[in-house]
Amino acid sequence: MLFWELRKLRRIMRLEMRRLVKTLVQLLMIMLSKPIHPENNGCTAFKC
């Protein structure tokens, strides 16, 4: 009984981690796409 509960909990945790990672990646992309130097023609981390 306890074993099954633990397995279910681990699956939920893994799903939560995946969602958290996805959110973090989205935040990182937003931060990277924002202009680093606004006065410099709006250059981003990837392109000018």
FIKOLZA-1660 file (N, C-alpha, C; in steps of 0.1 Angstrom, whole numbers, plus 5000, padded with zeros to 4 digits):
% residues 48
   i   px   py   pz ch aa at
   1 5008 4988 5000  A  M  N
   1 5000 5000 5000  A  M CA
   1 5009 5013 5000  A  M  C
   2 5018 5013 5010  A  L  N
   2 5027 5025 5011  A  L CA
   2 5035 5026 4998  A  L  C
   3 5040 5014 4993  A  F  N
   3 5048 5014 4981  A  F CA
   3 5041 5021 4969  A  F  C
   4 5028 5018 4967  A  W  N
   4 5020 5023 4956  A  W CA
   4 5019 5038 4958  A  W  C
   5 5016 5042 4971  A  E  N
   5 5015 5057 4974  A  E CA
   5 5028 5064 4970  A  E  C
   6 5039 5058 4974  A  L  N
   6 5052 5064 4970  A  L CA
   6 5054 5066 4955  A  L  C
   7 5050 5055 4948  A  R  N
   7 5052 5056 4934  A  R CA
   7 5043 5067 4927  A  R  C
   8 5031 5067 4932  A  K  N
   8 5022 5078 4927  A  K CA
   8 5027 5092 4930  A  K  C
   9 5033 5093 4942  A  L  N
   9 5038 5106 4947  A  L CA
   9 5050 5110 4938  A  L  C
  10 5058 5100 4935  A  R  N
  10 5070 5102 4926  A  R CA
  10 5066 5107 4912  A  R  C
  11 5055 5100 4907  A  R  N
  11 5051 5104 4894  A  R CA
  11 5046 5119 4894  A  R  C
  12 5038 5122 4904  A  I  N
  12 5033 5136 4905  A  I CA
  12 5045 5146 4906  A  I  C
  13 5055 5142 4914  A  M  N
  13 5066 5151 4916  A  M CA
  13 5074 5153 4903  A  M  C
  14 5075 5142 4895  A  R  N
  14 5082 5143 4882  A  R CA
  14 5074 5152 4872  A  R  C
  15 5061 5151 4872  A  L  N
  15 5052 5160 4864  A  L CA
  15 5054 5174 4868  A  L  C
  16 5054 5176 4881  A  E  N
  16 5055 5190 4886  A  E CA
  16 5069 5196 4883  A  E  C
  17 5079 5188 4884  A  M  N
  17 5093 5192 4880  A  M CA
  17 5093 5196 4865  A  M  C
  18 5087 5188 4857  A  R  N
  18 5087 5191 4842  A  R CA
  18 5080 5204 4840  A  R  C
  19 5069 5207 4847  A  R  N
  19 5062 5219 4845  A  R CA
  19 5070 5231 4850  A  R  C
  20 5077 5229 4861  A  L  N
  20 5085 5239 4867  A  L CA
  20 5097 5243 4857  A  L  C
  21 5103 5232 4852  A  V  N
  21 5114 5234 4842  A  V CA
  21 5109 5242 4830  A  V  C
  22 5097 5238 4825  A  K  N
  22 5092 5245 4813  A  K CA
  22 5090 5260 4816  A  K  C
  23 5084 5263 4828  A  T  N
  23 5082 5277 4832  A  T CA
  23 5095 5284 4833  A  T  C
  24 5105 5278 4839  A  L  N
  24 5118 5284 4840  A  L CA
  24 5124 5287 4827  A  L  C
  25 5123 5278 4818  A  V  N
  25 5129 5280 4804  A  V CA
  25 5122 5291 4797  A  V  C
  26 5108 5292 4799  A  Q  N
  26 5101 5303 4793  A  Q CA
  26 5106 5317 4799  A  Q  C
  27 5108 5317 4812  A  L  N
  27 5113 5329 4818  A  L CA
  27 5127 5333 4813  A  L  C
  28 5135 5323 4811  A  L  N
  28 5149 5325 4806  A  L CA
  28 5148 5331 4792  A  L  C
  29 5140 5325 4784  A  M  N
  29 5138 5330 4770  A  M CA
  29 5134 5344 4770  A  M  C
  30 5124 5348 4778  A  I  N
  30 5119 5361 4779  A  I CA
  30 5130 5371 4783  A  I  C
  31 5138 5367 4793  A  M  N
  31 5149 5375 4798  A  M CA
  31 5160 5377 4787  A  M  C
  32 5162 5366 4779  A  L  N
  32 5173 5367 4769  A  L CA
  32 5168 5375 4757  A  L  C
  33 5155 5375 4754  A  S  N
  33 5150 5382 4743  A  S CA
  33 5148 5397 4746  A  S  C
  34 5148 5401 4758  A  K  N
  34 5147 5415 4762  A  K CA
  34 5160 5422 4758  A  K  C
  35 5159 5434 4754  A  P  N
  35 5171 5442 4750  A  P CA
  35 5180 5444 4763  A  P  C
  36 5193 5440 4761  A  I  N
  36 5203 5442 4772  A  I CA
  36 5206 5457 4773  A  I  C
  37 5209 5463 4762  A  H  N
  37 5212 5478 4762  A  H CA
  37 5201 5485 4753  A  H  C
  38 5191 5490 4760  A  P  N
  38 5180 5496 4753  A  P CA
  38 5185 5508 4744  A  P  C
  39 5195 5515 4748  A  E  N
  39 5200 5526 4740  A  E CA
  39 5208 5522 4727  A  E  C
  40 5211 5509 4727  A  N  N
  40 5220 5504 4716  A  N CA
  40 5211 5497 4706  A  N  C
  41 5201 5504 4700  A  N  N
  41 5193 5499 4689  A  N CA
  41 5185 5486 4693  A  N  C
  42 5183 5484 4706  A  G  N
  42 5175 5473 4711  A  G CA
  42 5182 5460 4708  A  G  C
  43 5195 5458 4710  A  C  N
  43 5202 5446 4708  A  C CA
  43 5197 5435 4718  A  C  C
  44 5196 5423 4714  A  T  N
  44 5193 5412 4723  A  T CA
  44 5205 5403 4724  A  T  C
  45 5204 5393 4732  A  A  N
  45 5215 5384 4735  A  A CA
  45 5218 5376 4722  A  A  C
  46 5209 5375 4713  A  F  N
  46 5211 5367 4701  A  F CA
  46 5214 5375 4688  A  F  C
  47 5206 5386 4686  A  K  N
  47 5208 5393 4674  A  K CA
  47 5208 5408 4676  A  K  C
  48 5214 5416 4667  A  C  N
  48 5214 5430 4667  A  C CA
  48 5206 5436 4655  A  C  C
% end
